[in-house]
Amino acid sequence: MKLSYFFILGICLFSVNFIFAQSDNSIQFLGFAESKDEAKSAALSEMNELSLCVDREMDIVMERYSFDQSWICELSANFKEYFSERDTSALNCVVDLSGYGKNTKLAEKNAWELAQKLQRILKKRFVVLGKEYSEKASLDCCSLKILLGKDGRIVLFREIAESKKVAFQNNLDSMKKFAKMLGKLGKEFSILKERDSKENGQFCSEMVVDFGEDSESSLFSSREKGGVVKGGKLGPCPSSPNCVDNQGTGYKTVDSFPYSDDAMDRLKKAISSLEIMTIVEEKGDYLRADVSNWPFTDDLEIYVNHDSKTVYVRSASRVGYYDFGANVKHVEKIREALNKQ
C-alpha cells in the first residue's frame, strides 16, 4: 500500500504554530526568523503541514509583517476543498497548536480557542494530550498537543533534520512519546511503512505505525459517572480540568441548587425544558442526563439528599482533558431554567 494512502486513513504527527484568527473561517500562522523571506517561509511551512495532515487545501487571504526582536510573518488562510476525491472527514491528526499573547494566560486562552475553532471548521472532536510554554520574540507561547479526529490507531510520524540519523532518531522519540500517551509503551505495535527522503537540503524520515484496535478507546474513552457514594453524595471528580461539582472535588466549585421537598420534580422540569439535555437515568432521588456539547456528549448528575437537605450536582466531560468552561455553563443553564419556574 502506498504511503500516500496513510495520509488519508492515518494520523499525521506535526508541529503547527499558529494563533486564533479574527475571521470566523480563517486560521493564522506565524513564522519567526531573521529576515522577512525566512519568516514567510516558516509560516508557509506550518500552513502546509496542517494542510497536508488534514487533506485540505488552504487559501491565503492576508499577509503581514512586523519586527519584534526578529521578523514575524503572519499569514491568515481559509480551508478549501479536500485534496482527494474521497471524503476524508474521518482523518485524524496529532498537531501542536500554539497560541501567543502578552502573558501565558492569554497565550493559553488563544491556543484553546484555536483548538475549538478547528473542531468547528473541520467537524472533528479533539483530546488535549499535553501542554508546554515557551517564548518567541517578546511573546509568550502556549503549545497544546491535541489529537484531532476520530481515533489513535494509525499514526504517520514525520521528522526533518540535518542528517538522516538525527531525523530517524527524532521519529523514534516521537513514536515512544505517543505510545506512552496511549499507555502502550513497552507493548507491541507495528511499523507498517518507513521512508527516507531529502527536502530542501534536509533529510526527512517518515514512519507509519499501527498502535492497535484499542487505541481509540484509550484516548476517547467515556468517563465513569460519579454515582451516589457512601455518605450520601456524588462520586468525586477526576483530577483533570473537565469536571465541576458543588462538593469541592472539581477544578471549579459551583453553587448548589436550592433544596425543597419537591426539588427533584423541579429539577426534572428544568432539565426537560433545555434542548441540549436529555434525562437518561432516574433512580429514586438520583438522575443522570446526557448534555449535548457538539461534537461531544457530557454527563450531568444530580442527587437530592433529604437527610442533609442538600442537592448535589456534578457535570463532567466524557472525553478530552480540558472542558473550556462547558460544564459550568451546563449547571448555570439549569439554574436559569429553575429561576424561570
The 8 nearest C-alpha neighbors of each residue, nearest first, counted from 0:
[[1, 2, 4, 3, 5, 192, 191, 207],
 [2, 0, 3, 4, 5, 192, 6, 191],
 [1, 3, 4, 5, 0, 192, 6, 207],
 [4, 2, 6, 5, 1, 7, 0, 8],
 [5, 3, 2, 7, 6, 1, 8, 0],
 [6, 4, 9, 8, 7, 3, 2, 155],
 [5, 7, 3, 4, 9, 8, 52, 11],
 [8, 6, 5, 4, 9, 90, 87, 54],
 [9, 7, 5, 90, 6, 4, 10, 153],
 [8, 10, 153, 5, 154, 6, 7, 91],
 [9, 11, 154, 92, 91, 155, 153, 12],
 [10, 12, 155, 92, 52, 154, 93, 156],
 [11, 13, 93, 156, 94, 155, 92, 10],
 [12, 14, 94, 11, 15, 93, 48, 95],
 [15, 13, 95, 94, 16, 12, 96, 45],
 [14, 16, 95, 45, 96, 94, 13, 17],
 [17, 15, 97, 96, 28, 45, 29, 14],
 [16, 18, 28, 97, 29, 27, 98, 96],
 [19, 17, 98, 27, 97, 20, 99, 109],
 [18, 20, 113, 109, 27, 112, 26, 21],
 [21, 19, 26, 27, 22, 25, 18, 75],
 [20, 22, 23, 19, 25, 26, 24, 27],
 [23, 21, 25, 24, 20, 26, 75, 19],
 [22, 24, 25, 21, 20, 116, 26, 120],
 [25, 23, 22, 77, 26, 120, 78, 116],
 [24, 26, 77, 76, 22, 23, 20, 75],
 [27, 25, 20, 76, 75, 19, 77, 28],
 [26, 28, 75, 20, 18, 17, 74, 19],
 [29, 27, 17, 74, 42, 73, 16, 46],
 [30, 28, 73, 42, 17, 72, 16, 74],
 [29, 31, 42, 38, 41, 72, 71, 39],
 [30, 32, 71, 38, 70, 69, 72, 29],
 [33, 31, 38, 70, 34, 37, 69, 30],
 [32, 34, 69, 70, 37, 35, 38, 31],
 [33, 35, 37, 36, 32, 70, 38, 69],
 [36, 34, 38, 37, 70, 39, 72, 33],
 [37, 35, 39, 38, 34, 40, 32, 41],
 [36, 38, 40, 34, 39, 35, 32, 41],
 [37, 39, 32, 30, 31, 35, 41, 72],
 [40, 38, 42, 36, 72, 41, 37, 30],
 [39, 41, 37, 43, 38, 42, 44, 36],
 [40, 42, 30, 44, 38, 39, 43, 37],
 [43, 41, 30, 29, 39, 45, 44, 28],
 [44, 42, 46, 40, 45, 41, 47, 39],
 [43, 45, 41, 47, 42, 46, 40, 48],
 [46, 44, 15, 42, 48, 43, 47, 16],
 [47, 45, 43, 49, 44, 48, 50, 42],
 [46, 48, 50, 44, 49, 45, 51, 43],
 [49, 47, 51, 45, 50, 46, 52, 44],
 [48, 50, 52, 46, 51, 47, 53, 45],
 [51, 49, 47, 55, 48, 52, 53, 56],
 [52, 50, 54, 48, 49, 53, 47, 55],
 [51, 53, 49, 11, 50, 54, 48, 92],
 [52, 54, 55, 50, 51, 49, 90, 92],
 [55, 53, 51, 52, 82, 81, 50, 56],
 [56, 54, 81, 50, 53, 82, 80, 79],
 [57, 55, 79, 50, 78, 80, 81, 82],
 [58, 56, 78, 77, 79, 76, 50, 55],
 [57, 59, 76, 77, 60, 78, 79, 56],
 [60, 58, 76, 75, 61, 57, 77, 74],
 [59, 61, 76, 75, 58, 62, 77, 74],
 [62, 60, 75, 74, 59, 63, 76, 73],
 [63, 61, 74, 73, 75, 60, 64, 72],
 [64, 62, 73, 72, 74, 61, 65, 71],
 [63, 65, 72, 71, 73, 66, 70, 62],
 [66, 64, 71, 70, 67, 72, 63, 73],
 [65, 67, 70, 69, 71, 68, 64, 72],
 [66, 68, 69, 136, 70, 137, 65, 71],
 [67, 69, 136, 66, 70, 137, 33, 135],
 [70, 68, 67, 33, 66, 32, 136, 71],
 [69, 71, 66, 32, 33, 31, 34, 35],
 [72, 70, 31, 65, 30, 64, 38, 66],
 [71, 73, 64, 30, 39, 38, 29, 63],
 [72, 74, 29, 63, 28, 62, 64, 71],
 [75, 73, 62, 28, 27, 61, 76, 72],
 [74, 76, 27, 61, 26, 60, 59, 25],
 [77, 75, 59, 58, 25, 60, 26, 57],
 [76, 78, 25, 58, 57, 24, 79, 26],
 [77, 79, 57, 56, 55, 58, 76, 80],
 [80, 78, 56, 57, 55, 77, 58, 81],
 [79, 81, 55, 56, 82, 78, 57, 54],
 [80, 82, 55, 83, 54, 56, 79, 84],
 [83, 81, 54, 55, 56, 80, 84, 85],
 [84, 82, 81, 85, 54, 86, 87, 7],
 [83, 85, 86, 82, 81, 87, 80, 54],
 [86, 84, 83, 87, 81, 82, 7, 88],
 [85, 87, 88, 84, 81, 83, 89, 90],
 [88, 86, 89, 90, 85, 7, 54, 81],
 [87, 89, 90, 86, 121, 122, 123, 53],
 [90, 88, 87, 149, 148, 91, 8, 123],
 [91, 89, 87, 88, 8, 148, 7, 53],
 [92, 90, 148, 10, 147, 149, 9, 89],
 [93, 91, 10, 11, 147, 146, 94, 52],
 [92, 94, 146, 12, 145, 11, 147, 10],
 [93, 95, 13, 14, 145, 144, 12, 15],
 [94, 96, 144, 14, 15, 143, 142, 97],
 [97, 95, 143, 142, 15, 16, 110, 94],
 [98, 96, 142, 16, 17, 141, 110, 18],
 [97, 99, 110, 18, 106, 109, 141, 140],
 [98, 100, 106, 140, 139, 138, 18, 141],
 [101, 99, 106, 105, 102, 139, 138, 103],
 [100, 102, 138, 139, 105, 103, 106, 99],
 [103, 101, 100, 139, 104, 105, 106, 138],
 [102, 104, 106, 105, 139, 107, 140, 100],
 [103, 105, 107, 106, 102, 108, 100, 101],
 [106, 104, 108, 100, 107, 103, 102, 109],
 [105, 107, 99, 100, 98, 103, 109, 141],
 [108, 106, 110, 141, 104, 109, 105, 103],
 [107, 109, 105, 111, 106, 110, 112, 104],
 [110, 108, 98, 112, 106, 107, 111, 19],
 [109, 111, 98, 113, 107, 112, 97, 108],
 [112, 110, 114, 108, 113, 109, 107, 115],
 [113, 111, 109, 115, 114, 110, 116, 108],
 [112, 114, 19, 116, 110, 111, 115, 109],
 [115, 113, 111, 117, 116, 112, 118, 110],
 [116, 114, 118, 112, 113, 117, 119, 111],
 [115, 117, 113, 119, 118, 114, 112, 120],
 [118, 116, 120, 114, 119, 115, 121, 113],
 [119, 117, 123, 115, 116, 122, 121, 120],
 [118, 120, 122, 116, 117, 121, 115, 123],
 [121, 119, 117, 122, 118, 116, 24, 123],
 [120, 122, 123, 118, 119, 117, 88, 116],
 [123, 121, 119, 118, 120, 124, 294, 117],
 [124, 122, 118, 148, 121, 147, 125, 119],
 [123, 125, 148, 118, 147, 294, 122, 149],
 [124, 126, 147, 146, 148, 145, 123, 319],
 [125, 127, 319, 146, 145, 128, 320, 147],
 [128, 126, 145, 320, 129, 144, 319, 146],
 [129, 127, 144, 145, 126, 146, 180, 130],
 [128, 130, 144, 143, 127, 131, 145, 142],
 [129, 131, 143, 142, 144, 141, 132, 128],
 [132, 130, 142, 141, 143, 133, 129, 140],
 [131, 133, 141, 140, 142, 130, 134, 139],
 [132, 134, 140, 139, 141, 131, 135, 142],
 [135, 133, 139, 140, 138, 136, 137, 132],
 [136, 134, 138, 137, 139, 140, 133, 31],
 [135, 137, 68, 138, 67, 69, 134, 31],
 [138, 136, 135, 67, 139, 134, 68, 101],
 [139, 137, 135, 101, 136, 100, 134, 99],
 [138, 140, 134, 100, 102, 103, 99, 101],
 [139, 141, 99, 133, 134, 106, 132, 98],
 [140, 142, 132, 107, 98, 106, 97, 131],
 [143, 141, 97, 131, 96, 130, 95, 132],
 [144, 142, 130, 96, 95, 129, 145, 97],
 [143, 145, 95, 129, 128, 94, 127, 130],
 [146, 144, 127, 128, 126, 93, 94, 147],
 [145, 147, 93, 126, 125, 92, 148, 127],
 [148, 146, 125, 92, 91, 124, 145, 93],
 [149, 147, 91, 123, 124, 90, 125, 92],
 [148, 150, 91, 89, 124, 147, 90, 151],
 [151, 149, 215, 152, 148, 214, 91, 219],
 [150, 152, 214, 215, 153, 218, 154, 149],
 [151, 153, 210, 214, 209, 211, 150, 212],
 [154, 152, 209, 9, 208, 10, 151, 210],
 [155, 153, 10, 208, 9, 207, 11, 156],
 [154, 156, 207, 11, 10, 206, 12, 9],
 [157, 155, 12, 206, 205, 11, 154, 170],
 [156, 158, 205, 204, 155, 12, 170, 206],
 [159, 157, 204, 166, 203, 170, 169, 205],
 [158, 160, 203, 166, 202, 204, 201, 157],
 [161, 159, 166, 202, 162, 201, 165, 203],
 [160, 162, 201, 202, 163, 165, 159, 166],
 [163, 161, 165, 164, 160, 202, 166, 201],
 [162, 164, 166, 202, 165, 167, 160, 161],
 [163, 165, 167, 162, 166, 168, 160, 169],
 [164, 166, 168, 162, 167, 163, 169, 160],
 [167, 165, 160, 169, 163, 159, 158, 168],
 [166, 168, 170, 164, 165, 169, 204, 163],
 [169, 167, 171, 165, 170, 166, 164, 172],
 [170, 168, 172, 166, 171, 167, 165, 173],
 [171, 169, 173, 167, 168, 172, 158, 174],
 [170, 172, 174, 168, 169, 173, 175, 167],
 [171, 173, 169, 175, 170, 174, 168, 176],
 [174, 172, 170, 176, 175, 171, 169, 177],
 [173, 175, 171, 177, 172, 176, 170, 178],
 [176, 174, 178, 172, 177, 173, 179, 171],
 [177, 175, 179, 173, 178, 174, 172, 180],
 [176, 178, 180, 174, 179, 175, 173, 181],
 [177, 179, 183, 184, 175, 181, 180, 176],
 [178, 180, 184, 182, 176, 177, 181, 183],
 [181, 179, 177, 178, 182, 176, 128, 183],
 [182, 180, 178, 179, 183, 217, 177, 214],
 [181, 183, 179, 180, 184, 178, 217, 177],
 [184, 182, 178, 186, 181, 179, 185, 180],
 [183, 185, 179, 178, 186, 182, 175, 181],
 [184, 186, 183, 187, 178, 179, 175, 182],
 [187, 185, 183, 184, 188, 178, 182, 210],
 [186, 188, 185, 189, 183, 210, 184, 211],
 [189, 187, 210, 209, 211, 186, 190, 208],
 [188, 190, 209, 208, 191, 210, 187, 211],
 [191, 189, 208, 192, 207, 209, 206, 188],
 [192, 190, 207, 208, 189, 209, 193, 206],
 [191, 193, 207, 206, 190, 194, 2, 208],
 [194, 192, 206, 205, 207, 195, 191, 190],
 [193, 195, 205, 204, 206, 196, 192, 203],
 [194, 196, 204, 203, 205, 193, 197, 202],
 [197, 195, 203, 202, 198, 204, 194, 205],
 [196, 198, 202, 201, 203, 200, 199, 195],
 [197, 199, 201, 200, 202, 203, 196, 159],
 [200, 198, 201, 197, 202, 203, 159, 161],
 [199, 201, 198, 197, 202, 161, 160, 162],
 [202, 200, 161, 198, 197, 199, 160, 159],
 [201, 203, 197, 163, 160, 159, 162, 196],
 [204, 202, 159, 196, 197, 195, 158, 166],
 [203, 205, 195, 158, 166, 167, 157, 194],
 [206, 204, 157, 194, 156, 193, 195, 203],
 [207, 205, 193, 156, 192, 155, 208, 194],
 [206, 208, 155, 192, 191, 154, 190, 156],
 [209, 207, 190, 154, 153, 191, 189, 210],
 [208, 210, 153, 189, 152, 211, 188, 190],
 [209, 211, 188, 152, 208, 153, 214, 189],
 [212, 210, 213, 209, 152, 214, 188, 153],
 [211, 213, 214, 152, 215, 210, 216, 209],
 [212, 214, 216, 215, 211, 217, 152, 210],
 [215, 213, 151, 152, 217, 216, 212, 211],
 [216, 214, 150, 151, 218, 217, 213, 219],
 [215, 217, 220, 219, 218, 213, 214, 150],
 [216, 218, 214, 215, 220, 219, 181, 213],
 [219, 217, 215, 216, 220, 214, 181, 151],
 [220, 218, 216, 318, 215, 217, 221, 319],
 [219, 221, 216, 218, 217, 318, 222, 317],
 [222, 220, 317, 318, 223, 219, 216, 316],
 [221, 223, 317, 224, 220, 318, 316, 315],
 [222, 224, 225, 221, 317, 226, 298, 220],
 [225, 223, 226, 222, 298, 234, 300, 315],
 [224, 226, 234, 233, 235, 223, 227, 236],
 [225, 227, 233, 234, 224, 228, 300, 285],
 [228, 226, 233, 232, 234, 231, 225, 229],
 [227, 229, 234, 232, 233, 231, 230, 226],
 [228, 230, 231, 232, 227, 233, 234, 226],
 [229, 231, 232, 228, 227, 233, 304, 234],
 [230, 232, 229, 228, 227, 304, 233, 302],
 [231, 233, 227, 228, 230, 234, 311, 229],
 [234, 232, 227, 226, 225, 228, 235, 311],
 [233, 235, 225, 226, 228, 227, 232, 236],
 [236, 234, 248, 225, 233, 237, 249, 246],
 [235, 237, 249, 248, 242, 238, 234, 243],
 [238, 236, 239, 235, 242, 249, 248, 240],
 [237, 239, 240, 236, 249, 250, 248, 242],
 [238, 240, 237, 241, 320, 321, 242, 250],
 [241, 239, 250, 321, 242, 320, 238, 322],
 [242, 240, 322, 321, 316, 239, 315, 320],
 [241, 243, 315, 249, 314, 236, 240, 316],
 [244, 242, 249, 251, 314, 313, 252, 250],
 [243, 245, 313, 252, 312, 246, 249, 253],
 [244, 246, 253, 252, 247, 255, 254, 312],
 [245, 247, 244, 248, 252, 311, 249, 235],
 [246, 248, 252, 245, 249, 244, 251, 250],
 [247, 249, 236, 235, 246, 244, 250, 243],
 [250, 248, 243, 236, 251, 242, 244, 247],
 [249, 251, 240, 243, 242, 248, 252, 241],
 [252, 250, 249, 243, 253, 244, 247, 242],
 [251, 253, 245, 247, 244, 243, 249, 254],
 [254, 252, 245, 244, 251, 255, 243, 327],
 [255, 253, 245, 256, 252, 244, 312, 330],
 [254, 256, 245, 310, 257, 253, 311, 312],
 [255, 257, 310, 258, 254, 334, 311, 312],
 [258, 256, 255, 259, 310, 262, 309, 308],
 [259, 257, 262, 309, 310, 308, 256, 260],
 [258, 260, 262, 261, 257, 308, 263, 305],
 [259, 261, 262, 258, 305, 263, 308, 264],
 [260, 262, 259, 264, 263, 265, 258, 266],
 [263, 261, 259, 265, 264, 260, 258, 266],
 [262, 264, 266, 265, 261, 267, 303, 284],
 [265, 263, 267, 261, 266, 262, 268, 269],
 [264, 266, 268, 262, 263, 267, 269, 261],
 [265, 267, 269, 263, 268, 264, 270, 262],
 [268, 266, 264, 270, 269, 265, 271, 263],
 [267, 269, 265, 271, 266, 270, 264, 272],
 [268, 270, 266, 336, 272, 267, 271, 337],
 [271, 269, 267, 272, 273, 268, 266, 333],
 [270, 272, 268, 273, 269, 267, 277, 276],
 [273, 271, 269, 270, 268, 274, 336, 276],
 [272, 274, 270, 271, 275, 276, 269, 336],
 [275, 273, 276, 272, 271, 277, 270, 291],
 [274, 276, 291, 290, 273, 277, 292, 289],
 [277, 275, 290, 274, 273, 289, 288, 270],
 [276, 278, 288, 289, 279, 290, 271, 275],
 [279, 277, 288, 287, 280, 289, 276, 286],
 [278, 280, 288, 287, 277, 289, 281, 286],
 [279, 281, 287, 286, 278, 282, 288, 285],
 [282, 280, 286, 285, 283, 287, 279, 278],
 [281, 283, 285, 284, 286, 280, 287, 302],
 [284, 282, 285, 281, 286, 302, 303, 263],
 [283, 285, 303, 302, 282, 263, 286, 304],
 [286, 284, 302, 282, 283, 301, 281, 303],
 [287, 285, 281, 280, 301, 300, 282, 302],
 [286, 288, 300, 280, 299, 278, 279, 301],
 [287, 289, 278, 299, 277, 279, 298, 276],
 [288, 290, 277, 298, 276, 297, 296, 278],
 [291, 289, 276, 297, 296, 275, 298, 292],
 [290, 292, 296, 275, 293, 295, 276, 289],
 [291, 293, 295, 296, 294, 290, 297, 275],
 [294, 292, 295, 291, 296, 124, 119, 122],
 [293, 295, 292, 124, 296, 123, 122, 291],
 [296, 294, 293, 292, 291, 297, 124, 318],
 [295, 297, 291, 290, 292, 289, 317, 298],
 [296, 298, 316, 290, 317, 289, 315, 295],
 [299, 297, 289, 315, 314, 288, 290, 316],
 [298, 300, 314, 288, 287, 313, 289, 315],
 [301, 299, 287, 313, 312, 286, 314, 288],
 [302, 300, 312, 286, 311, 285, 313, 287],
 [301, 303, 285, 311, 284, 310, 304, 312],
 [304, 302, 310, 284, 309, 305, 311, 285],
 [303, 305, 309, 306, 308, 307, 310, 302],
 [306, 304, 308, 307, 303, 309, 260, 310],
 [305, 307, 308, 304, 309, 231, 303, 310],
 [306, 308, 309, 305, 304, 231, 310, 303],
 [309, 307, 305, 306, 304, 258, 310, 303],
 [310, 308, 304, 307, 258, 303, 311, 305],
 [309, 311, 303, 256, 302, 258, 255, 304],
 [310, 312, 302, 301, 303, 309, 245, 255],
 [313, 311, 301, 244, 300, 245, 302, 310],
 [312, 314, 244, 300, 299, 243, 301, 315],
 [315, 313, 299, 326, 243, 298, 242, 300],
 [316, 314, 242, 298, 241, 297, 326, 317],
 [315, 317, 297, 318, 241, 242, 298, 322],
 [318, 316, 221, 222, 297, 315, 296, 298],
 [319, 317, 219, 316, 221, 220, 320, 222],
 [318, 320, 126, 321, 127, 125, 219, 317],
 [319, 321, 127, 239, 241, 126, 240, 322],
 [322, 320, 241, 240, 323, 319, 127, 239],
 [321, 323, 241, 324, 325, 316, 240, 320],
 [324, 322, 325, 321, 111, 241, 326, 112],
 [323, 325, 322, 327, 326, 328, 241, 321],
 [326, 324, 328, 322, 327, 323, 329, 292],
 [327, 325, 329, 328, 314, 324, 315, 243],
 [326, 328, 330, 329, 325, 324, 331, 243],
 [327, 329, 331, 325, 326, 330, 332, 324],
 [330, 328, 326, 332, 327, 331, 325, 333],
 [331, 329, 327, 333, 328, 332, 334, 326],
 [330, 332, 334, 328, 333, 329, 335, 327],
 [333, 331, 335, 329, 334, 330, 328, 336],
 [334, 332, 336, 331, 330, 335, 269, 337],
 [333, 335, 331, 337, 332, 336, 338, 330],
 [336, 334, 332, 338, 333, 337, 331, 339],
 [335, 337, 333, 269, 339, 334, 338, 332],
 [338, 336, 334, 339, 335, 340, 269, 333],
 [337, 339, 335, 336, 340, 334, 333, 269],
 [338, 340, 336, 337, 335, 269, 334, 333],
 [339, 337, 338, 336, 269, 265, 268, 335]]
